[in-house]
């Protein structure tokens, strides 16, 4: 049964809020960066599909959480509005190779997460990136607990998350 405090973050979305919320997302080649503040009991995650915005001249100029550079900045701005980044527990998940012959998307998404962590001098509490299986992430903002389930599915071209 889903309650008001059970939230699903879809690809290209992000969420930041207070306990008692429980948030979840489903990942393949996308990456989710989770954040949690142990004293304030607030946190959230972003779920991005691609690391960077398109370079075309007609690309959107407003932030779009489908792109890691924007999703991570949106999340960071919300975080620093509450407390310094160094006080958060931050973890990274996803970046799997989900389609044969297309390992670049997951790798590029994971590389961006690493770059962002280094830029802000953050050591992740937990990191599960790469591989070839999807993952389901559930996070409890009351405790900061993260449950990760590896999805034991056979992936084929044209299927995935």
N, C-alpha and C positions, 0 to 999 in steps of 0.2 A: 504494500500500500504506500502510495506517495503522499507525503504531508507537505505543508507549506514550506518546511525547511529543507526539503529534498530538491536540489537544483541540478539540472543537467546542462553542462556547458557544451554547446555544439561547435563543430569546426568553424573557425573564424570568429569566435566569440571569446569574451573574457568576463570574469566576475570577481568582485572584491566585496566582502561584507563581514558581518559579525556572527559569532556563535549565537544560536545553536544550529546554524545551517550546516548541511552536509551537501557537498558538491561532487559531481562525477563527470567523467568524459570518457570517450572511446577513441583510441588512437591507433593509427597505422604508421604511415610515413610522417604524419604531423607530429609536432612536439607540443607538450604541455609543460609549462613551468609553474610549479605550485609555490605559494608563499604563505607563511603563517607566523603570527607574532604571539609568543607564548604568554605574555602578560596581558596584552590587550584582547587576546582571543579573537583576532580578526585575521583575515587572509583571503586567499582566492587562487585563481589560476587563469592563465591564458592558453588558448589552444589555436596555434597558428598552422596554416597549410603550406605556406611558402616563406622562405627567409626574407626576401626583398620584394619591394614594389616593382611593377613593370617599369621599364625605362622609356616607354613610349610617351610622346608629347601630350597625349590625351589622357594620361593616367590621372586618377583622382588625386586631389590635393588635400582632402580631409583624411585623418587617420583611419585606417581600415585594419581591424584585428585579424584579417585573413593573412596578413603579412607580419612576420616575426618582428621586424624593426618597429612597426607600429604597435603591435600587441604588447611587446615588452615595455615600450615607452608608456603606453596607457597604464599598464599595471604598475610600473615604477612610480609614476606620478601619484597614483592613488596611495601607494605604500608610503612614500615620503610625506604625504599629507598627514599620516598617522604617527610615524616613527622613523628613525634612521634605518636605512637599508641593512646595516650591520646587525640589527636586532632581530631580523626575520630568519626563520628556517626556510631555506629555499631548496627545491628539488626539481629534477628534470626527468621526463619520461618520453618515450616514443622514438621517432626517427628510424623506424624499421624499413627494410626493403620489402615493399609489398607487391611489386610487379616485376616479372622477369625482365631483365635488360634495363631497368630504371632504378638504379640504386642511388642516383644523385640527389633526388628530392629529400629522402630521409637523411642522408649524410649532410646535405647543405643545411637542413633544419637543425640538426644536432650541432654543426659547426657554429651556427649563429648563437645558439644557447651558450656554448662554451665561450664565444667571443664576448657576449654580454656579461657573463659571470666574471671573466677576467677584467673587463672594463670597469666594473664596480667592485673589484677585489673581493669577490664572494666565493667561498668554498661551499659547494652544495652539500646538504645533509645526506642526500640520496640521489643517485643518478643511474637510470636504467635506459640507455639509449642504444639504438642499433638492433641487430638481429633481423629475423624475418617473420615475426609473429606480432599480431596486434596485441594491445593491452587495454584493460579497463582500469581506470584510476578512480578511487573513491576517497574523499578527504573529509574529515570531521573537523570543523572549525572550533569545536569546543575543546578538543584534545590535541589537535594537530596530527592525529593519526592518519596515515595513508595506507590504504589497502590496494595492492596491485594484483590484478588477475591477468595471467597470460592467456590469450585466446588461442586455443589449440585447434586452429582451422587450417585447411589446405587452401592456399591462395593460388589463384590462377589469373592469367591476364584477363583484365576486365572486371575482376572482383576485388573487393577490398573495402577499406574504411577511409 
